[in-house]
Amino acid sequence: MKKDILSLDLTELTSEITASGLPKFRATQIYRWLHKVGVTSFSEMTDLSLSLREALDDSFVIFSCNIEKKLVSEYDSTMKYLFKLHDGEFVESVLMKYKYGYTVCVSSQVGCRMGCKFCASTLSGVVRNLTASEILSQIYAIQRDNDIRVSHIVMMGMGEPLDNYDNVIKFLHLISDENGLNISMRHISLSTCGVVTGIYKLMEENLPLTLSISLHAPTDEIRTSMMPVNKKWNISQLIKACKDYTQKTSRRISFEYALVSGVNDSVDCAKKLGSLLKGMLCHINLIPVNEVKETGCKESSPADVKRFAATLEKMGFAVTVRRKLGSDIDAACGQLRRNTIKNER
Ligand code: SAH
């Protein structure tokens, strides 16, 4: 079987290259083509001899993402990509333009097994993990397609990053490597539904990224009804892990809270959320839930969102209401893949 060359860091690639009798500088050259230029075939590596390019092609494969579909929002130029992987599976990524630069939202798995009731990515479970290279190549493909440089990454696409731990950590090292795209960890957010064991592992890595926690409810009763993962690790275990995380890394945590009408958007919920997070170094990000037909979840009214935010602000929290980018193009991850698979069948 051919080796997945894009998942190798420079040290690993160097040992592969020198083991085959080639000089070390060849590895640096190849790594630059792969990660700085973002080529998708060995034939594009024009400063290598034809025989070397052929030899590389015999031993290695470059996992790239092929654009199956691309939707551009008419409102805000957000772009949503549906990528086809080498085995025919699909993943989604989103490109967003902000004042400070381009952000890509990447997927970490094909599907998801976490079962959150409001989410389209998990409706048919998980198919497989993505390799580090497949997470990287979502970004490389988007850069190539738009001739841009991406500056920020959010791991908020399909999948649960901490359920694909090793590949995600590998990806984080590759994307922030100075020999590659060199994106600062400070410009990366990783979002989890609350895989507590993963949070403890992550704090040991001591990475300066932003950890986002999809909390979505202030009580176990409501949270369990929305997120089955809460049966495995309840709110108090999750909050304890978050406090330990901040203690260990001194990093501010971002709590995500999707407002679902009549479920978790009352003033009482806002107050309970406030007392739960009291004293923590954190930020609260409110998201009016994106309605997905199959889930039956209804978006909270603008008045309820405002009231919820105001209650928390009065309690002293830093609160933002997420701007809905790309609402006309199913930008909530999981919907595009789902519709494509349905149409194919
Ligand atoms: N599995 C990870 C990351 C992927 S989802 C996690 O759960 O955090 C990224 C964010 O989008 C999460 O906060 C998730 O709860 C939220 N989300 C999923 N479906 C949504 C929907 N329909 N509307 C609003 N937010 C949604």
Boltz pocket constraint, residues with backbone or C-beta under 6 A from the ligand:
constraints:
  - pocket:
      binder: B
      contacts: [[A, 114], [A, 116], [A, 118], [A, 119], [A, 120], [A, 155], [A, 156], [A, 157], [A, 158], [A, 159], [A, 160], [A, 161], [A, 191], [A, 192], [A, 193], [A, 194], [A, 212], [A, 213], [A, 214], [A, 256], [A, 258], [A, 287], [A, 288], [A, 289], [A, 290], [A, 291], [A, 292], [A, 332], [A, 333]]
      max_distance: 6.0
